[in-house]
Amino acid sequence: MAGKLRFGAFCGPHHPMNENPTLCLQRDLELAEHLDNLGYDEIWYGEHHSAGWELIGSPEIMIAAAAQRTKRIRLGSAVTSVPYHHPLMIAERYSQLDHMTRGRVMLGMGPGSLASDAKMMGIEVARQRDMMDEAIDVLVPLLRGETVSAKTDWFTLDNARIHMTPYTRPSIEMICASTVSPTGSRASGRNGIGMLSFGATSGGAFDALSANWNIAEQVAAANGKTIDRKNWRLVAPMHIAPTREQAREEVKFGIDGWADYLLNVAALPIVPGGGDVVDAILSNNMAVIGTPDDAVAQIERLTKQSGGFGTLVLFAHNWAEWEATKRSYEMIARYVMPKVDAMIDNRMVSEAECRAARPELAGQIGAAIQARIQRHIDEQGTKDIAPEILAALPSAG
């Protein structure tokens, strides 16, 4: 890895239909607290309005609530479905959150992943990506505090500006969602913003990682912008346990329902269909269900395929019971994060040096102790010295 890899989580969220939605939302906020305590860098909340499983209709509300419970973790939307909102209203809400969080908020933008959401609002699915492009092109200058005028067939901006000057200068961090097509990478490059690659470990999205980043760089250059790999995030599902066998046993709690939702309700081509779900996703490296070493191997695979990225965003899938899920995040923090840090671990260097020098140093310590014992004998005699110590002195022989 080039530089320090950051870690985060994407919380769509994904909760099965047999659970209490009130408690599920509470747990999504507890996840932010848990990750904050473990030293994760960021958490992203989604926006969905149908299909039952993905409960959050307003990532802004979740961000505001999570900000009150946390101290340092950054909080973002992944994503705000920009075709569903007037761009000035999005900019206003995130400008306010920028102040309320003291600069911890991030805006992720996308077209909206569920066609059923768009249908309820009378938005043509075929138009969503064009609408996303139009919105992003004005959101970026708006959130820099600039005045913008624009007119499309679905919004108008007339000498528009956000009400408060940005807390974060020159702007909050913004990213665009990307999967297989170059839509997200082109928007990222055109506006000089970051990119978040959903499904980065699966099928065509994995194959397209390097190509999409290259497109983003080319479009950025053509528009006089620059982009940085440190602002590129890859989303990857993982569940970690002490052994592979334990990890497989723990995900039996919820992985089948999760896969069924993505395949047959949301209709998102992330999970391979047919046969045992765990076997299917492990066979093509779509997910890690195993040990910290397996997680490290997956990160190395993603690094090689992509050419380098800035943040690994863990898919908050809720495959396992809550306690096992929390332990998985903890094991990643304890055992995976240090292994993929490019900086030399000074503890390792120190231990190796001390191990190599141990015979010499031990001899010096022993000699120093013996010298002090001998000095005491020379001054006070042997009456207070234990026989075992006397027997160990060189002069005893």
C-alpha positions as CSV (number, residue, x, y, z in Angstrom):
1,M,0.0,0.0,0.0
2,A,1.2,3.5,-0.8
3,G,0.5,5.6,2.4
4,K,-1.8,4.8,5.2
5,L,-5.0,3.0,4.2
6,R,-8.1,4.4,5.9
7,F,-11.0,2.3,7.0
8,G,-14.8,3.0,7.0
9,A,-18.2,1.4,6.8
10,F,-21.1,1.7,4.4
11,C,-24.4,1.4,6.3
12,G,-27.2,1.1,3.6
13,P,-28.4,-0.3,5.9
14,H,-29.5,-3.9,5.3
15,H,-32.0,-5.2,7.9
16,P,-34.2,-8.2,7.5
17,M,-38.0,-7.9,7.5
18,N,-38.5,-9.9,10.7
19,E,-36.7,-7.3,12.9
20,N,-38.0,-4.2,14.7
21,P,-37.1,-1.3,12.5
22,T,-36.9,1.1,15.4
23,L,-34.2,-1.0,17.1
24,C,-32.4,-1.5,13.8
25,L,-32.0,2.2,13.3
26,Q,-30.8,2.5,16.9
27,R,-28.2,-0.2,16.1
28,D,-27.0,1.8,13.0
29,L,-26.2,4.7,15.3
30,E,-24.5,2.4,17.8
31,L,-22.4,1.2,14.9
32,A,-21.1,4.7,14.4
33,E,-20.1,4.8,18.1
34,H,-18.4,1.4,18.0
35,L,-16.4,2.4,14.9
36,D,-15.5,5.7,16.5
37,N,-14.1,4.0,19.6
38,L,-12.1,1.5,17.4
39,G,-10.5,4.3,15.4
40,Y,-12.2,3.9,12.1
41,D,-12.1,6.9,9.9
42,E,-15.6,7.2,8.5
43,I,-19.1,5.8,8.2
44,W,-21.6,6.4,5.4
45,Y,-25.4,6.2,5.6
46,G,-27.6,5.4,2.5
47,E,-30.9,6.8,1.2
48,H,-33.7,4.5,0.2
49,H,-37.5,4.9,0.1
50,S,-38.8,1.4,-0.8
51,A,-38.1,-2.3,-0.8
52,G,-38.3,-2.8,3.0
53,W,-34.7,-3.7,3.9
54,E,-32.8,-0.4,3.6
55,L,-34.5,1.7,6.3
56,I,-32.9,5.1,6.1
57,G,-34.8,7.7,4.2
58,S,-32.6,10.6,5.2
59,P,-28.9,10.1,5.7
60,E,-28.8,13.7,7.0
61,I,-30.9,12.8,10.0
62,M,-28.6,9.8,10.7
63,I,-25.5,12.0,10.3
64,A,-26.8,14.6,12.8
65,A,-27.7,11.9,15.3
66,A,-24.4,10.1,14.9
67,A,-22.5,13.3,15.3
68,Q,-23.9,13.8,18.8
69,R,-22.7,10.3,19.8
70,T,-19.2,10.4,18.3
71,K,-16.1,12.4,18.7
72,R,-13.8,12.0,15.6
73,I,-15.2,9.7,13.0
74,R,-16.3,11.4,9.8
75,L,-19.9,11.0,8.6
76,G,-21.2,10.8,5.1
77,S,-24.1,10.0,2.8
78,A,-23.6,7.0,0.5
79,V,-25.4,8.2,-1.3
80,T,-27.7,11.1,-1.4
81,S,-29.9,10.3,-4.4
82,V,-29.6,13.7,-6.0
83,P,-32.3,13.3,-8.7
84,Y,-34.8,13.2,-5.8
85,H,-34.0,16.7,-4.4
86,H,-33.5,20.2,-5.6
87,P,-29.7,20.8,-5.6
88,L,-30.0,24.0,-3.5
89,M,-31.8,22.1,-0.8
90,I,-29.1,19.4,-0.7
91,A,-26.4,22.1,-0.5
92,E,-28.2,23.9,2.3
93,R,-28.6,20.7,4.4
94,Y,-25.0,19.7,4.0
95,S,-23.8,23.2,4.6
96,Q,-25.7,23.2,7.9
97,L,-24.3,19.7,8.8
98,D,-20.8,21.0,8.0
99,H,-21.2,23.6,10.8
100,M,-23.0,21.3,13.2
101,T,-20.4,18.5,12.9
102,R,-17.4,21.0,12.9
103,G,-16.3,19.8,9.5
104,R,-16.9,16.0,9.8
105,V,-19.6,15.7,7.2
106,M,-19.1,14.3,3.7
107,L,-21.6,14.3,0.7
108,G,-21.8,11.2,-1.4
109,M,-23.9,11.7,-4.6
110,G,-25.5,9.1,-6.9
111,P,-28.5,8.6,-9.2
112,G,-30.5,6.4,-6.7
113,S,-30.0,2.7,-6.7
114,L,-33.7,1.5,-6.4
115,A,-35.8,1.9,-9.5
116,S,-38.8,1.5,-7.2
117,D,-37.9,4.8,-5.5
118,A,-37.8,6.6,-8.8
119,K,-41.1,5.1,-9.9
120,M,-43.0,6.4,-6.9
121,M,-41.8,9.9,-7.8
122,G,-42.5,9.6,-11.5
123,I,-38.8,9.8,-12.4
124,E,-37.7,7.9,-15.5
125,V,-35.0,5.4,-14.6
126,A,-33.3,6.2,-17.9
127,R,-33.0,9.9,-16.8
128,Q,-31.5,9.4,-13.4
129,R,-27.9,9.4,-14.4
130,D,-28.3,12.5,-16.6
131,M,-30.1,14.2,-13.6
132,M,-27.3,13.2,-11.3
133,D,-24.7,14.8,-13.7
134,E,-26.7,18.0,-13.8
135,A,-27.1,18.2,-10.1
136,I,-23.4,17.4,-9.2
137,D,-22.2,20.1,-11.7
138,V,-24.0,22.7,-9.6
139,L,-23.6,21.2,-6.1
140,V,-19.9,21.4,-6.3
141,P,-19.7,25.2,-6.7
142,L,-22.7,25.7,-4.4
143,L,-20.9,23.9,-1.6
144,R,-17.8,26.1,-2.2
145,G,-20.0,29.1,-1.4
146,E,-20.2,30.3,-5.0
147,T,-23.2,31.9,-6.6
148,V,-24.8,29.7,-9.3
149,S,-27.4,30.2,-12.0
150,A,-28.6,27.2,-14.0
151,K,-31.7,25.9,-15.7
152,T,-32.6,22.3,-16.6
153,D,-35.9,20.6,-17.2
154,W,-36.2,19.7,-13.6
155,F,-34.6,22.5,-11.5
156,T,-33.7,26.2,-11.8
157,L,-31.1,28.1,-9.9
158,D,-31.4,31.9,-10.1
159,N,-28.4,33.6,-8.5
160,A,-28.5,30.9,-5.9
161,R,-26.1,30.4,-3.0
162,I,-26.0,28.5,0.3
163,H,-27.1,30.5,3.3
164,M,-23.9,30.1,5.3
165,T,-20.3,30.3,4.2
166,P,-18.8,26.8,4.4
167,Y,-17.3,25.8,7.7
168,T,-14.8,23.5,5.8
169,R,-12.7,25.5,3.4
170,P,-12.9,25.5,0.5
171,S,-15.7,22.9,0.7
172,I,-16.8,19.7,2.4
173,E,-15.5,16.5,0.8
174,M,-17.7,15.3,-2.0
175,I,-17.7,11.9,-3.8
176,C,-19.6,10.3,-6.6
177,A,-20.9,6.7,-6.6
178,S,-19.4,4.4,-9.2
179,T,-20.1,0.7,-10.1
180,V,-19.4,-0.8,-13.5
181,S,-20.3,2.0,-16.0
182,P,-18.1,5.1,-16.4
183,T,-20.9,7.4,-15.2
184,G,-19.5,8.0,-11.8
185,S,-15.9,8.2,-12.8
186,R,-16.7,10.8,-15.5
187,A,-18.6,12.9,-12.9
188,S,-15.7,12.6,-10.5
189,G,-13.2,13.7,-13.0
190,R,-15.3,16.5,-14.5
191,N,-15.7,18.1,-11.0
192,G,-12.5,17.1,-9.4
193,I,-14.1,15.2,-6.6
194,G,-13.6,11.7,-5.0
195,M,-15.2,8.4,-6.1
196,L,-16.8,5.6,-4.1
197,S,-16.9,2.3,-5.9
198,F,-19.7,0.1,-4.8
199,G,-19.4,-3.7,-5.4
200,A,-15.7,-3.3,-5.9
201,T,-15.1,-6.9,-5.2
202,S,-17.7,-8.4,-7.5
203,G,-17.7,-9.4,-11.1
204,G,-17.7,-6.6,-13.6
205,A,-17.2,-3.8,-11.0
206,F,-13.9,-5.5,-9.9
207,D,-12.7,-5.9,-13.5
208,A,-13.5,-2.2,-14.2
209,L,-11.7,-0.7,-11.2
210,S,-8.5,0.4,-13.0
211,A,-10.3,1.4,-16.2
212,N,-12.8,3.6,-14.3
213,W,-10.0,5.3,-12.4
214,N,-8.2,6.0,-15.6
215,I,-11.3,7.5,-17.2
216,A,-11.7,9.7,-14.1
217,E,-8.1,11.0,-14.5
218,Q,-8.5,11.6,-18.2
219,V,-11.8,13.5,-17.8
220,A,-10.3,15.5,-14.9
221,A,-7.3,16.5,-17.1
222,A,-9.6,17.5,-20.0
223,N,-11.5,19.8,-17.6
224,G,-8.5,21.3,-15.9
225,K,-9.1,19.4,-12.6
226,T,-7.0,17.0,-10.6
227,I,-8.1,13.9,-8.6
228,D,-6.2,11.9,-6.0
229,R,-6.3,8.2,-5.3
230,K,-6.4,9.0,-1.6
231,N,-10.0,10.2,-2.2
232,W,-11.0,6.9,-3.9
233,R,-13.0,4.5,-1.8
234,L,-13.7,0.8,-2.5
235,V,-16.6,-1.0,-0.8
236,A,-16.0,-4.6,0.2
237,P,-18.1,-7.1,2.3
238,M,-16.2,-8.8,5.1
239,H,-17.0,-10.8,8.2
240,I,-14.1,-11.8,10.4
241,A,-13.8,-14.3,13.2
242,P,-10.9,-16.2,14.9
243,T,-11.3,-19.1,12.4
244,R,-12.9,-19.6,9.0
245,E,-15.2,-22.2,10.4
246,Q,-16.5,-19.8,13.0
247,A,-17.0,-17.0,10.5
248,R,-19.0,-19.3,8.3
249,E,-21.1,-20.4,11.2
250,E,-21.8,-16.9,12.3
251,V,-23.0,-15.6,8.9
252,K,-25.7,-18.3,8.7
253,F,-27.7,-15.9,10.8
254,G,-28.5,-13.5,7.9
255,I,-26.5,-14.0,4.8
256,D,-29.1,-16.0,2.9
257,G,-31.8,-13.3,3.4
258,W,-29.4,-10.6,2.5
259,A,-28.5,-12.3,-0.8
260,D,-32.2,-12.9,-1.6
261,Y,-32.9,-9.3,-1.1
262,L,-30.2,-8.1,-3.4
263,L,-31.0,-10.6,-6.1
264,N,-34.8,-10.7,-6.0
265,V,-36.0,-7.5,-4.5
266,A,-33.4,-4.7,-5.1
267,A,-32.3,-6.5,-8.3
268,L,-28.7,-5.4,-7.7
269,P,-26.1,-7.6,-9.5
270,I,-23.7,-7.8,-6.6
271,V,-24.2,-11.4,-5.4
272,P,-23.8,-14.4,-7.7
273,G,-26.9,-16.5,-7.8
274,G,-27.4,-20.3,-7.4
275,G,-26.2,-22.8,-4.8
276,D,-24.9,-22.1,-1.4
277,V,-24.5,-18.3,-0.9
278,V,-21.3,-18.5,1.1
279,D,-19.6,-20.9,-1.3
280,A,-20.8,-18.7,-4.2
281,I,-19.3,-15.5,-2.9
282,L,-16.1,-17.1,-1.6
283,S,-15.5,-18.9,-4.9
284,N,-15.1,-15.6,-6.8
285,N,-13.6,-13.5,-3.9
286,M,-16.7,-11.3,-3.8
287,A,-16.5,-11.3,0.0
288,V,-14.3,-12.3,2.9
289,I,-15.8,-14.7,5.4
290,G,-12.8,-15.8,7.4
291,T,-9.8,-14.6,9.4
292,P,-7.8,-11.3,9.6
293,D,-5.3,-12.9,7.2
294,D,-8.0,-13.5,4.6
295,A,-9.0,-9.8,5.0
296,V,-5.4,-8.7,4.4
297,A,-5.2,-10.9,1.3
298,Q,-8.4,-9.3,-0.1
299,I,-7.0,-5.8,0.5
300,E,-3.8,-6.8,-1.4
301,R,-6.0,-8.1,-4.2
302,L,-7.9,-4.9,-4.5
303,T,-4.7,-2.8,-4.3
304,K,-3.2,-4.8,-7.2
305,Q,-6.4,-4.6,-9.3
306,S,-7.0,-0.9,-8.7
307,G,-3.5,0.4,-8.7
308,G,-4.0,1.9,-5.3
309,F,-6.9,3.5,-3.4
310,G,-7.4,5.6,-0.2
311,T,-10.1,4.0,1.9
312,L,-11.5,0.5,2.4
313,V,-15.2,0.8,3.1
314,L,-16.7,-2.3,4.8
315,F,-20.2,-3.2,3.7
316,A,-22.4,-3.2,6.8
317,H,-24.4,-6.3,5.8
318,N,-25.6,-7.6,9.2
319,W,-24.9,-11.2,8.2
320,A,-24.2,-12.1,11.8
321,E,-25.7,-11.4,15.2
322,W,-24.9,-8.0,16.6
323,E,-22.2,-9.1,19.1
324,A,-20.4,-11.2,16.4
325,T,-20.7,-8.3,14.0
326,K,-19.1,-5.9,16.5
327,R,-16.3,-8.4,17.1
328,S,-15.6,-8.6,13.4
329,Y,-15.1,-4.8,13.2
330,E,-12.9,-5.0,16.3
331,M,-10.7,-7.8,14.9
332,I,-10.2,-5.8,11.7
333,A,-9.1,-2.8,13.8
334,R,-6.8,-4.9,15.9
335,Y,-5.3,-7.3,13.4
336,V,-5.9,-6.0,9.9
337,M,-5.3,-2.3,10.0
338,P,-1.7,-2.6,11.3
339,K,-0.8,-5.1,8.7
340,V,-1.7,-3.0,5.7
341,D,-0.1,0.2,7.1
342,A,2.8,1.0,4.8
343,M,4.7,2.8,7.6
344,I,7.3,0.6,9.3
345,D,6.0,-0.5,12.7
346,N,8.7,0.7,15.1
347,R,7.5,-1.9,17.7
348,M,8.5,-4.7,15.3
349,V,11.9,-3.1,14.7
350,S,12.4,-2.6,18.4
351,E,11.4,-6.2,19.3
352,A,13.7,-7.7,16.6
353,E,16.6,-5.6,17.7
354,C,16.1,-6.5,21.4
355,R,15.7,-10.2,20.5
356,A,19.0,-10.2,18.5
357,A,20.8,-8.4,21.3
358,R,19.3,-10.4,24.1
359,P,22.4,-12.7,24.8
360,E,24.8,-9.7,25.0
361,L,22.4,-7.5,27.0
362,A,21.5,-10.3,29.4
363,G,25.2,-10.9,30.0
364,Q,25.7,-7.2,30.8
365,I,22.7,-7.2,33.1
366,G,24.0,-10.3,34.9
367,A,27.5,-8.9,35.3
368,A,26.1,-5.6,36.7
369,I,24.0,-7.5,39.2
370,Q,26.9,-9.6,40.3
371,A,29.1,-6.6,40.6
372,R,26.7,-5.0,43.0
373,I,26.4,-8.1,45.1
374,Q,30.1,-8.4,45.3
375,R,30.4,-4.7,46.4
376,H,27.9,-5.4,49.2
377,I,30.0,-8.5,50.3
378,D,33.2,-6.4,50.2
379,E,31.5,-3.8,52.4
380,Q,29.2,-5.8,54.7
381,G,30.2,-9.4,54.5
382,T,28.0,-12.3,53.5
383,K,25.7,-12.6,56.6
384,D,22.7,-11.0,54.7
385,I,23.2,-12.7,51.4
386,A,21.1,-15.8,50.6
387,P,23.1,-19.0,50.0
388,E,21.6,-19.3,46.5
389,I,23.0,-15.9,45.5
390,L,26.4,-16.7,46.9
391,A,26.5,-20.0,45.0
392,A,25.8,-18.1,41.7
393,L,28.7,-15.6,42.1
394,P,31.8,-16.4,40.1
395,S,34.1,-16.1,43.2
396,A,32.0,-18.8,44.9
397,G,33.7,-21.5,43.0
